Amino acid sequence: MSLSVPFRSSVARVRPEWIDYNGHMNMAYYAVLFDEAGDEIYPEIGFGPDYQKTGFTTYTAEFHICYLRELHLNDPVTVTLQLIDFDEKRFHFYQEIWHEDGWCAATGEAMALHVDQSGPKVAAMPPHILANLKKLHDAHAKLPRPHRVGRRIGIPR
């Protein structure tokens, strides 16, 4: 297992079909970038298409995005992922989309569930996946807790 701290995806480029009428990347495609980056680390944890064939998979229960700067056509970006916490049935992670020029375009925070597809119902993860999550968590525990983790939406009064 690669224990990059934090995990960093391969370089992606903003695609033409992601550009909206305002001339920048549509909000929905930030989620696509976050999701595709997660797909890159999932096999290292033990998840992914092969794992899904065992009758188990993961579902995203909640995802929060903060849009910080606009992305435009062909902008090169990478996505980082930091595992914040996990238990036998869930894992909480934080992501950032980074432009190659060194600025953060967006942050994402997710709660994912391990799911038995026969229900579907939330179920405990097998020991080998829990061990992989522990290794990743131990490596990422050295990182500072991102200040955007645990944010909530609302109008301050």
PAVO-640993 format. One record per residue (C-alpha): residue number from 1; residue in three letters; y negated, x negated, z. Coordinates in steps of 0.25 Angstrom, whole numbers, plus 5000, padded with zeros to 4 digits. Each point is the difference from the previous one (the first is absolute). Layout:
! PAVO-640993
REC  NUM  ALA  Y  X  Z
...
***
This chain:
! PAVO-640993
REC  1  MET  5000  5000  5000
REC  2  SER  4986  4995  4996
REC  3  LEU  4992  5000  5013
REC  4  SER  4986  4998  4993
REC  5  VAL  4989  5003  5010
REC  6  PRO  4996  5010  4996
REC  7  PHE  5008  5004  4988
REC  8  ARG  4992  4999  4987
REC  9  SER  5005  5007  4987
REC  10  SER  5000  4995  4986
REC  11  VAL  4987  5001  4992
REC  12  ALA  4997  5014  4994
REC  13  ARG  4989  5004  4991
REC  14  VAL  4992  5013  4999
REC  15  ARG  5006  5008  4989
REC  16  PRO  4991  5008  4990
REC  17  GLU  5007  5013  5003
REC  18  TRP  4995  4998  5015
REC  19  ILE  4986  5000  4996
REC  20  ASP  4992  5013  5003
REC  21  TYR  4988  5006  4994
REC  22  ASN  4991  4992  5010
REC  23  GLY  5005  4987  4993
REC  24  HIS  5008  4995  5012
REC  25  MET  5014  5001  5005
REC  26  ASN  5003  5015  5004
REC  27  MET  5004  5001  5015
REC  28  ALA  5014  5004  4997
REC  29  TYR  5004  4987  4994
REC  30  TYR  4996  4992  5013
REC  31  ALA  5012  5007  5006
REC  32  VAL  5008  4996  4988
REC  33  LEU  4997  4985  5002
REC  34  PHE  5003  5002  5015
REC  35  ASP  5014  5006  4996
REC  36  GLU  5003  4990  4989
REC  37  ALA  4997  4989  5010
REC  38  GLY  5009  5006  5010
REC  39  ASP  5011  5001  4990
REC  40  GLU  5000  4985  4999
REC  41  ILE  5003  4997  5014
REC  42  TYR  5010  5012  5002
REC  43  PRO  5012  4992  4995
REC  44  GLU  4997  4989  5010
REC  45  ILE  5001  5010  5011
REC  46  GLY  5012  5006  4994
REC  47  PHE  4994  5013  4994
REC  48  GLY  4998  5004  4985
REC  49  PRO  5008  5006  4989
REC  50  ASP  5013  4994  5004
REC  51  TYR  4999  5005  5015
REC  52  GLN  4996  5014  4995
REC  53  LYS  5014  5001  4993
REC  54  THR  5006  4998  5014
REC  55  GLY  4995  5014  5004
REC  56  PHE  4988  4995  5008
REC  57  THR  4986  4997  4996
REC  58  THR  4985  4999  5005
REC  59  TYR  4989  5011  5000
REC  60  THR  4986  4998  5002
REC  61  ALA  4995  5009  5011
REC  62  GLU  4986  4997  5001
REC  63  PHE  4990  4991  4992
REC  64  HIS  4986  4997  5002
REC  65  ILE  4991  4993  4990
REC  66  CYS  4986  4994  5002
REC  67  TYR  4993  4997  4987
REC  68  LEU  4991  4988  5002
REC  69  ARG  4996  4995  4986
REC  70  GLU  5002  5005  4985
REC  71  LEU  5010  4994  4991
REC  72  HIS  4998  5000  4985
REC  73  LEU  5009  4998  4988
REC  74  ASN  5008  4988  5000
REC  75  ASP  4996  4995  5014
REC  76  PRO  5011  4991  5005
REC  77  VAL  5005  5004  5014
REC  78  THR  5010  4997  5010
REC  79  VAL  5005  5009  5012
REC  80  THR  5003  4994  5014
REC  81  LEU  5009  5008  5009
REC  82  GLN  5001  4997  5015
REC  83  LEU  5011  5007  5009
REC  84  ILE  4993  5006  5012
REC  85  ASP  5011  5006  5008
REC  86  PHE  5014  5006  4998
REC  87  ASP  5011  5007  5008
REC  88  GLU  5014  5005  4996
REC  89  LYS  4995  5011  4990
REC  90  ARG  4985  4996  4996
REC  91  PHE  4992  4989  4996
REC  92  HIS  4985  4999  5000
REC  93  PHE  4993  4990  4990
REC  94  TYR  4986  4997  4996
REC  95  GLN  4996  4995  4986
REC  96  GLU  4987  4994  4993
REC  97  ILE  4997  5000  4985
REC  98  TRP  4994  4986  4997
REC  99  HIS  4992  4997  4987
REC  100  GLU  5003  4986  4995
REC  101  ASP  4985  4996  5003
REC  102  GLY  5003  5002  5015
REC  103  TRP  4995  5013  5004
REC  104  CYS  5008  5012  5006
REC  105  ALA  4999  5013  4991
REC  106  ALA  5008  5009  5009
REC  107  THR  5009  5001  5012
REC  108  GLY  5012  5009  5003
REC  109  GLU  5008  5004  5012
REC  110  ALA  5013  5007  5000
REC  111  MET  5011  5005  5008
REC  112  ALA  5013  5000  4993
REC  113  LEU  5013  5007  5005
REC  114  HIS  5015  4996  4998
REC  115  VAL  5006  5013  4994
REC  116  ASP  5015  5004  4999
REC  117  GLN  4999  5008  4986
REC  118  SER  5012  5009  5004
REC  119  GLY  4990  5008  5008
REC  120  PRO  4990  4995  4997
REC  121  LYS  4997  4996  5014
REC  122  VAL  4994  4987  5007
REC  123  ALA  5012  4991  5005
REC  124  ALA  5002  4987  5006
REC  125  MET  4999  4987  4991
REC  126  PRO  5013  4992  5000
REC  127  PRO  5000  4987  5008
REC  128  HIS  4998  4990  4988
REC  129  ILE  4987  5007  4996
REC  130  LEU  4995  5001  5014
REC  131  ALA  5003  4985  5001
REC  132  ASN  4992  4998  4987
REC  133  LEU  4988  5008  5006
REC  134  LYS  5001  4992  5013
REC  135  LYS  4999  4987  4992
REC  136  LEU  4988  5005  4992
REC  137  HIS  4993  5006  5012
REC  138  ASP  5002  4987  5008
REC  139  ALA  4993  4992  4989
REC  140  HIS  4989  5010  4998
REC  141  ALA  4998  5001  5015
REC  142  LYS  4992  4987  4999
REC  143  LEU  4989  5007  4992
REC  144  PRO  4989  5007  5006
REC  145  ARG  5000  5015  5001
REC  146  PRO  4992  5005  4988
REC  147  HIS  4988  5007  5005
REC  148  ARG  5002  5012  4991
REC  149  VAL  5014  5003  5006
REC  150  GLY  5000  5014  5007
REC  151  ARG  4988  5005  4994
REC  152  ARG  4998  5015  4999
REC  153  ILE  4992  5008  4991
REC  154  GLY  4988  5009  5005
REC  155  ILE  4985  5002  5001
REC  156  PRO  4995  4992  5012
REC  157  ARG  4992  5009  5009
***
